[in-house]
């Protein structure tokens, strides 16, 4: 019961806070009312599921899906989110809610969150140690967690003079270019989905199961897009610690305009040479 109340509060707070970021009008009372209405099907289905042993799971799932549909339709109206921002606001909010609830669960030690993530996101073969990630949010969350764990284990001993070599800067430029391409691809997909949803609304149609699946997949894609830079580095066999150091050295040289030390002067020349590529987009 306590975790249910906490989860409810998280949903309200996240949707309300992000409304302001996506050009809506934050209003806690309206967000609270919208969530209260949207979760009714899920609560009713949950109660009925316990009474019907064999069909309980399907009833609970149907109630959850209906609540997601209601949330998508009601929340933008309650918080004044513009049509072109509805899908992005909805997907980003779902991701934020998922992450916050995971953190709360892990912090309070409630349940075996790690095993739940694995069972939701991965399937393990008895004859092989290879795991296949699902396309859902949970599978993507686990994949990104493994990337961050690998990146966190990287170590790099920088040169004592603090000077970069040109190969390091060229590698950074390559990583940034690939990262921007991933961001652009995700933005294009979300714009296309937003246009499809808007067309359905104008035609008086409700979101279909396929539409909800696309938004759920989009939520997983958002995690990957947000962590794209790290994934580009690690998937290419790079050293994340070195990558971060190179970025910091260039930033310091840029801020100081090459003054203050020989390293700043040297690194600033490299920054100016690749400035357009580093700052593109």
ABEGO torsion letter per residue (X at the ends): XAAAAAAAAAAAAAAAAAAAAAGBBBBAAAAAAAAAAAAAAAAAAAAAAAABAAAAAAAAAAAAAAAAAAAAAAAAAAAGBBAAAAAAAAAAAAAAAAAAAAAAAAAAGBEBAAAAAAAAABBBBAABABBBBBABAAAAAAAAAAAAAAAAABBBBBBAAGBBBAAAAAAAAAAAAAAAAAAAAAAAAAAAAAAAAAAAAAAGBBBBAAAAAAAAAAAAAAAAAAAAAAAAAAAAGBBAAAAAAAAAAAAAAAAAGGBGBAAAAAAAAAAAAAAAAAABX
